[in-house]
Amino acid sequence: MDKATVQKVLERKSEWRRETEKSSGKGKKWVTVSSVPIEPLYTPDQTADHDFMRDVGFPGEFPYTRGIHSTMYRGKMWTMRQFSGMGTPEETNKRYHMLLDAGQHGLSVAFDLPTLMGYDSDHERSLGEVGKCGVAVDTLLDMELIFKGIDLGKVSTSMTINAPASILLAMYLVVAEKQGVPYAKLRGTLQNDILKEYIAQKEWVYPPEPSIRLITDLMGFCADNVPQWNTISVSGYHIREAGATAVQELAYTLADGFTYVEAAIEAGLDVDKVAPRISHFFNAHIDFFEEIAKYRAARRIFARRMRDKYGAKKEESWKLRFHTQTAGCSLTAQQPELNLVRTALEALSAVLGGTQSLHTNSMDETLALPSDKAARLALRTQQVIAHETGVGNTIDPLAGSYFIESLTDSMEKECLKIFDEIDARGGVLKCIDEGYFQREIAKSAYVYQRELDSRERIVVGMNGFILENEQIEIPVLHIDDERSCEIQSKSIKKAKEMRDNDKVKRVLDDLTRAARGSENTMPHLIECVRCYATEGEMVDAMKVVFGEYVEPPII
C-alpha cells in the first residue's frame, strides 16, 4: 500500500476514534487471555511495512507463515490423535481398539506417574499412583499387551514420556521386532523434551546435562535406524498449562528446541539429518485469534533461525511441524458440558493455525480420566470440524486480515525479545538453574488468577453465570489403583521368573559402562529390554553414573 493511502487511512482512523470514543465501553479492559491489549480496530496502516513474499508468502514455501505443506488439508487431513492410557496395559489396549474403530488416525500413549518418573509399579514411591493418570509400563510384557492386535507398521504412535524416553522407545522397538516390523517402517513421535520438565512439569530423573546426552544418543540412533521416527516433540503445552502467556509459551518452547539442535550439532550430528525429525507440541488455548497468530509466528521464526543461524540446507529442516492439544487449564469442573464448546473452539483455532496433528480434550477431564463416551465425543468434535465446517477447503483463510497479521508480527517481535533475554542470561540451561523461566511463568499465572478473582475476566460457570447447588450428572471413570498395582506387581514377578537373571545383570552392567563412557546408550537399552529388564532397573543402572536432579530453591 502506498504512503499516501496509508496516510489517508490514519487520518480517517483518528476521526473514527473521536466519533466512537463516547460509546467505546470505558472501564473495561480489552485484552487477550495473555493480558495483551487489543485495539478496537485494525487497519492497513498496521501492516503497511509488510513485504508479502518475505513475511507471508505461499503455503509450503519459506518462511512457511501460511503452512508447511503447499496443499495443507486439501492434500491430507490433520492426524486425529487422542491422548489415551489408563490403568493396566490390557485396559489401555481395549481403549485403543475402540478409538481406532471410531476413526482415529494414530495412537498417543499416556503413561502413569511412576512410569514417567522411572519407578517400577512395585516401588514404594509408586503406591497410590499405579495406572491412575495413564498406563503403567514396567517391562516388555506390558508394551506387548498395550499393542496387542495393533500392527505397528500401519499405525503411527506418539508417546508422552520424557526422563525415561529412551527406555520406552526401546520397548516399542522390540515389540516391533516381535511383530516382524522393520524399524524403518515405524512412524511416530517421542516427547523426549526434558528441558520443559525442569521449567514446568517437574517430572525428571537425571540432571540436565546427562539428560541431553541421552537425547542426542537417541537422535543419532534413530537417524541411522528409525528414519521416520520423530525423536523429540518440543513441548510448549505444559509450559502454557503452568500459567505462561502465549508469547512465553512460544519463546520458551522454541528456545528449548534450539538448545537441542545446538546439542546435536555439538555431538557431531548433521543438522539436516536430525532437524527434520524434531517436532513441536503447542497448547490451543481459549483466545481464538491469539492462538492462530502464535502458530503462524512459530513457523516463521523457526524457518528463519534454522536456515540463517544453524545453517540447515534442506527445506525439511526449516519446516516447523507441530501437534496441538486443546487447553486442559481452560476446562472447568463446573457445568462440565461447556467444556465441549471450549474444546471445539480451541480445536478450530489449531486447524486454522495449520496444525499437523490434534488432540481434543474430553469434557470430563477436570473430574477424572475420560470415559469412553467423553473420549468418543472429543474425537467426534474433530471429525465435525474436518468434514462439516469447510474450514479445510482453503489454506490459511485468515491471511491478510489486518488483525491476524498484526498479531502474528507482534508475537514474533515479542518472542525475539525473550530470546535476547535468554541469551543475555547465558542460555536455556543457565536460565533453568537460576529459576528465570519458573519465576516469569509464576508472575503470569498470578496476573491471570488476579483477573479471575476480581472478575475482570469471566469464565462461564466458574466465576460468572454460576448454577447454584449444581449437581454433576455426567458419568465419571474410576481407576482402581490398588487393583492396577496388584496386576502390575504380578507382571513384574512373572518377568523376573521367566528371564535369565544372570544375563540381565550383565546387560545392565554394560548399560552402566556405556553411560560412563561415550558409547551410544540406545543399543544397550534395547538389549536390556529384550532380556525383560524392568524400567526401574534400567533407570537405576544409569543413575549410578548420572545421579539424580534436585531442583534449586527458587524465590
N, C-alpha and C positions, 0 to 999 in steps of 0.2 A: 504494500500500500504506500502511495507516495506521501511525502511530508505534508503537502497542502491538505490532503484528505484527512490525515491523522489530526492535523490542527483543527479542522472543522469539527471532527468528532469530539475532541477535547473541549472545544468551546460549547458545543451543544450539550455535552455531558455535564458541564458546570452549570448550565442553565437548568437542566433537568433536575439536578441535585437540589437547587434552590426551590424549584417548584414543588418537589415531593418531600422536602425535609420535614414539613409540619406533620405529615401523616406517616412518618417512617418508623413508628414504634419505638420511641425513645425509651431508654431504660433497659431494654432487652439487649443481651449480648448475642451477636450473631457470629458464632464460631463453629469450627468443625469439632468432631469428637476429640480431637487432639488439642483443642483450645486455640486453633489458628483463626485469626479474624477473617471474616469473609465480606467482601464488598457487596453492596446491594445490586450492582450491575457490572457486568464485564463487557468491554467494548474493544474494537480493533486496535486502539492505541496500546493496549496491554500486551499485544503480540506483534506489535509493529516491527520489532527488530528480528523477527523470525526469518530464518532462511529455510524455506520449505525442505529442500534437499538435505540440508545439514542437520536440521532439528527434528523434522517429522518424517519425511521420506515415504517410502513404499514398504508394505509388508514383505518380509523375507530379505530386506536389504538394509545394510548398515545405515544408521545405528539401531535399527530394529525397534524404534519407538512404537510402531504400529503392529508389531508382532514378528516372531522369528520365522514363520512359515509364510510363503507367498500366497497360499490359498486358505490358511488357517482352518476354520471349522467347515468350510466348503469342501476341503480335501479330506480332513479327518476330525471327527468329533473329539473333544477332550476326553481323557480317561476318567471314568466314574469309579473312584477308588475309595470305598468306605472303610475307614479305620475300624478294626474289629479284633476282638480277642477277649476271652473271659474264662475263668475257672480252669478246667483241665484241658489238655490238648484234644481230647475226644469231643468235648462240648464246643470248642472253637472250630473244629473240623465240620461239625454239623452246621454252625452258623455260616461258614464259608460256602458250603454247598448250597445253602438257602440263598445267599446273596448272588452267587453265580447263576443259579436257576432264575433269579429275579432280573437278570440282565446286567449285573455288574461286570465291568471290563477287566478289573485287576484286583489283587488282594493287598491288604495293608494290615500288617500284624502289630497288635498292641500287646506288649509284654507286661507282666505284673511287676510290682516294685522290687521284690527280691531278685528277679532276673535282671532288671535294669541296673541294680546295684552290685551284681556279681555274686550273690549268695544262692546256695542251693536251698531248696524248699525245706529241708530238714535242719537248716541252721537256726540257732536260737533267735537271731535277728529277723528271721522270716515270719515269726509267729504272728498270726492275725492278718497277714498280707498276701498269703499264697492264693493266686488266682483272683484276687479281689478287684483289681483295676486293669486286668489284662490276663493273658495266658501264662501259666508257669512253664518254663523250659529248663530242665536240668541236664538231660543227656540227649544223645541222638535218638533214643527211643521216643522222646516227646516230639521232636521235629518230624519224625516219620509219621506219627499219629496225626499231627496237625495237617499234613498234606496228603493224607491217605485218600486215594481215589482222585487226586488232582495232578494232572500232567504238568510238571514244571517246565516242560518245553513249550507249552501252549499258553501259559498264563504269566503275566508279569507280577512281581511281588515286591511290595515296599515293606521294610522292617524298621520300626521306630525303636532303635537301640543305639546307644552311644558308647559308654565306657567299655562294655564287653562286645562291641560291634563285630570285631574280627572273629570272635568265638562263634557268634550266632550265624555269621556268614559261612564260616567253616562247616557248621552243622547243615546249613542249606545246601552247600555244595556236595556234601557227602550223601544227602538224601537224593540229589540229582544223579549222583553216581549209581546209587542203588536202583534208581528208575531207568538207568541206561541213557540218561540225557547228557550230552556233551556240555561242558562248561560254556562253550562258545554259543550255545543256543539259549542260555539263560538270560532273562531280561528282568530288571528290577532296580530297586534303589535301597541303599542303606543310609539311614540318617547319619550316623557316624560323626556328628558335629559336637565335639566335646567342649569347644570354646563357649558355646551358648549355655552349657551346663554350669560353668563357673559364673557366667553372667546372670543367669535367670532361673534355670530349672533345678540346679543343685543335686543332680544325680551323677556322681563321679566316682572313680576308684583311685586312679593314679594322678600324680601332679601333671601340669600342662605339658612339659617338655617330653616325657616318655609317652604321654598320650598321643601327641602329634607324631612321634616316631611310629607308633602303631598304625596311625592313619596313613602315613607315607608308605609304610610296608604294604598295606592293603592296596593303596593306589597302584604301586608298582606291580604287585602280583596280578591284579585284575587287568591292568593294561596289557599284560602278556598272556593272560589265561582266560579271563572272563570279559571279553571286549565290549559286550553290550550292557554291562552292569554299571549303574551309576554308583560310584564309590562313596559319594558323600552328598547329603542333602543339607545344605547350609540353611539353618532354621531361624527365621525371624518370628515364627509363630509363638514360641514360648517367651521370647523377649516381649512381644506385644501383650501376651496374657499376663505377664508380670506387672504391667502398668505403663509400658513405654508408649510414646506417641507414634504416629505413623512414620514421621521422618526419623525418629530414633530407631524404630524397627528396621527401616530401610538402611540407614547408615551403619548400624551395628552389625546387621546381617552381612552386608556387602564387605565390611571391613574384616569380619571373621573369614569370609570366603577368600578374600585376597591374601590373608595370612596363610591359609592352607596352600594357595598357589605358590607363595614365596617359599614355604617349607618344602614343597615338591621340587621346586627348582633347585633349592639348596641341597636336596638329597640326590641330585643328579638326574632327576626325571625330566623328560622332554615336555615342555608346557603344552605343546599341541597334542601330546599323547594322553595327558591326564585331564586337561581343561574341558574337553567335550563330554566327559563323564562326571562332571560336577554339576549338580542341580541345586535348586533353591526351594525353600518352603516358606510361604508367606501366609499371614493371617488375613482373612477377609472380614474386616470389622464393619460396624453398622453405618458409618458415614459413607454413603454411596459414592459420591464423586471423588472424595479424598482417596479412597482405595483405588479407584481406576487410575487416578493420576500417579499414585505410588508405583503401580506395576509398570506403567509406561516409562516413568523416570528410571526405574530399576534397570530396564533393558538398555536404555541409552547410556547410563553410567557404566554398566558392566562392559558393554561393547567397546566404549572408548578406552577404558582402563586396560582391558585385556589386549587390545591391539597396540595402544600407544605407550603403556607403561611396562607391560610384561612381554611385549614383542611376539605375541601369538600370531602366527601366519595364516592358520586355517580359519575359514569363516565359522566352522562349527565351534571353535574356541571362543568366538565373540558373542555367541548366542546364549542369552540367559534363559534357561528352561526352568520352569517352576511349577510346583504343586501348591494348591491353596486349600486351606481348611477354614470353614466359617468360624467365627469367633465364639469360643466357649464362654469367655468372660462377659459377653453381651447377653447371655441367656439368663432367665430368671426362674426361680423356684415358684414364684407367684404366677398364677394364670399361665401355666406352662404351655398351653396350646398356642399362645402368642409366639413361642419360640419357632414354630413352623413359619410364621410370617417373617420374623427376623432372619432366619436361615435362608429363606427364599431370596430375600433382597440382597443379602451378603453374597450368596452364590451367583446372583445375576451380575453383581459388580465384578466378581472374579472372571466371569465369562467375558464381559465387556472389556475387561482389562487384559484379556488374552492368555489366560492360564492354560497349561497343558494337561493338568490333572486336578481333580477336585474331590474333596470330601465335604459332605453336608452333615452338620451335627443333628442329632436327634432331639426331639422336644423334651425328652425326659432326662437329659444328661446332667442337669443340676441335682437330680434326685438319686440317680443310680446309673449303672451301665445300661445301654439301650435295650429295651425289649425287642423281640422280633418285629412286632408291628411298627414300633417307632423307627427302627432301623430301615424297614422297608419304605415307610413314608419319606424318610430322608433321601433315600435313593430315588424314589418317585419324583421328588422335588426337582432333582437334576434332570430327570427324563422329561418332565413337563417343560422346563426351560429349553432343553435341547430340541424337542420335537413339536412343541406347540407355539412358542412365542415368536419364532422367526428371528431371534437375535443373532443367530449364526449365519444368516443369509448374506450379510455383507461384513467386511473386515473393518475393525476399529471404527464403528459408526460414529463415535463421538469426536473423532479427529477434526480439528478445525474449529471446534467450539472455543470461543474466547475464554470461557471459564476453565474448561479442561486443559487447554494448552497453557494457560497462565498458571494453573495449579501444578501441572507437570514441571514447568520451568522452575517454579518456586521450590518444589520438592527436591529437584536436582541441586539447586543453589544451596539450600539449607543442608543437604546431605554432604556436599563438598566442604562446607564449613566444619561439619563434625569430623570429617576425615582429617582436616588440618589440625583440629584439636587433639585427635588421637595420635597423630604423628608427632605433634609438639610434646606430648606426654611420654613418648618413647615407644609407641606401638600398642597393639592389642594386648599382648601378654603383660606388659608393664601396667596398662590400664586395669586389667583384671586384678593384678597383685595389689594395686593401690585402691581398688574399690570404686574407680571412676564410673564405670557403667552402672554398678549397683546403686550408687548414690543418685545418679541422674534419673534412673528409672523410678526410684523411690520418690523423688521430687515430683515427677509427672503423675505418678499414682496418687500422690497426696492432693495435687490440684484437682484431679478428676473426682476424687472422693469428696472433697470440699464442695465442689459444684453440685454433687448429688445431695449432700447433706443440707445445703442451703436451698435446694430445689431450683437453682439456676439451670440445671439440666434435669429433664424429666425422663424417667424410664417407666414406660407404661406398666402398671400393675405393681411396681415396686415402690416408687415414691410419688406416683400420680395415678389417678383412675384406679384406685385400690378397691378390691372387693372385700368388704368387712366379713369376718368369720368365714373366710374362704375354705372350702373343702377340696383337697386334691383328689380327683377321682380317676386319674389315669393309672393303669397297672404298672407296677414297678418291678424290675428284675431283681431278684435276690441271689447273691452269690454266697454259697456255704463255704467259707474259707477253711473251716475245720475239716470238712469232707475233702476239699481240694488238697489240703496239706496231707491228709492220710493217704490219698491216692498217689500223690507225688512221692511221698516217703517210700511207699511200696515200690514205685517205679525205680527210684534210685537204688533201693536194695536189690531189685531184680537185675539192674545193670551191673552192679558190683559182683553179683553172684555168677553171672554168665560170662564176664570178661576175664582176660588174662591179666591179673593184677600186677604181676611182675613186669609185664610189658608196659602196662600203664605207668608204672613208676619210672621205667626207662624213658618213655616218650615225654613225660612231664619234666624229667631232669634235662632232656635235650632242649625242651622249650625254655627252661631257665637259662641254659647256656646260650641259646640264641638271643634271648633278651639282654643278657650281659654283654654280648658282642655286637656285631653289626649285621649279622645274618638276618635275612627276612624271616619274620616270625610266622607268616601265614602257612607255609608248608608244614611246620611243626604243629600248629593248631589243628590243621586238617588231619594229621596223623593221630593226634590226641583224640579227636572226635571219632575217628574210625575205631579206636580202641575203647570207646564208650567212657572216656574220662568225663567227669561232671564239669559243668560250667565253673563251679566254685573251686574245683581242683586246678583248673587252668588259670583262673584269675589269681589264685594264691601262688602258683608257680612263677608268675611274672611279678607278683607283689614283692617277692623276696628281693628282686633287683630294683624295681621301680619305686617301692614304698607306697604310702597312701597320702592322698591330698587332704590337708586341713586348711579350711578357709581362714584367712587372717581376719581379725576383728575389723569391722567397717563401721565408722562413726559418721 
